[in-house]
Amino acid sequence: MKVKDLIEQYGPDAIIPVPVIAKPDKLPQNQPFLVKADITTLEIDCIVNAANNSLMGGGGVDGAIHHGAGPCLLEECKRLHGCETGEAKITNGYDLPATLVIHTVGPVYDESRAEECEAQLKKCYENCLALAMKHGVHSIAFPAISTGVYRYPALEAAVVAVNVVSEWFMNNPDYGMQVIFCCYDEEMQEIYMNAIDITQRLK
Ligand code: AR6
């Protein structure tokens, strides 16, 4: 069936563009993309680390980034004196293929203060993008911040991520940024597709 026939049958709202899943070197700008990858393998300007308040390393994506970057990253992190939840700090990428790492600290999810957690997660994405722009970054990859050890429900977290990035593109149409949502597995990729679907329906 052609797109035109689908629109006739179901109406324009039923057609939801699925994001292109592409290799980072083929990404056009001003549109976020999903990539299923280990974030430490991406050869781009900047990758984002889902760190903790100490910035002294940990498990999950934080552990993988420190492992990939080597011990100089920890040495630089020691000089940053931690990071508040929702804030972001930048370092070099050392042995990583990415030039820079932005460390942000997502909220530890707690259902009884869900609104506060959402505001903090939103701040993570906003602060990372602002810091990236300040440092002349033109390609940035985000992991699904807070959705692992910090237990933020993945779909809700992905909706926050997609909304903040969409708003950022609306506010910065001429900057030229490639934003990659780096999903560690297929399940997370599906979740991001659903999040994009949900955010488009709510527009
Ligand atoms: N590449 C991309 N995504 C990854 C990778 C990777 N190499 N490894 C894990 N993920 P988490 P959080 C995904 O737990 O929930 C650390 O110990 C993973 O599947 O890394 O923000 C810190 O030091 C999940 O979807 O981060 C903190 O103490 C997502 O990354 C705490 O964990 C985030 O999972 C932060 O917890």
Residues whose N, C-alpha, C, O or C-beta is under 5 A from the ligand:
A	BS01	AR6	A37 D38 I39 T40 A50 A51 N52 G57 G58 G59 G60 V61 D62 A64 G106 P143 A144 I145 S146 T147 G148 V149 Y150 R151 C182 Y184
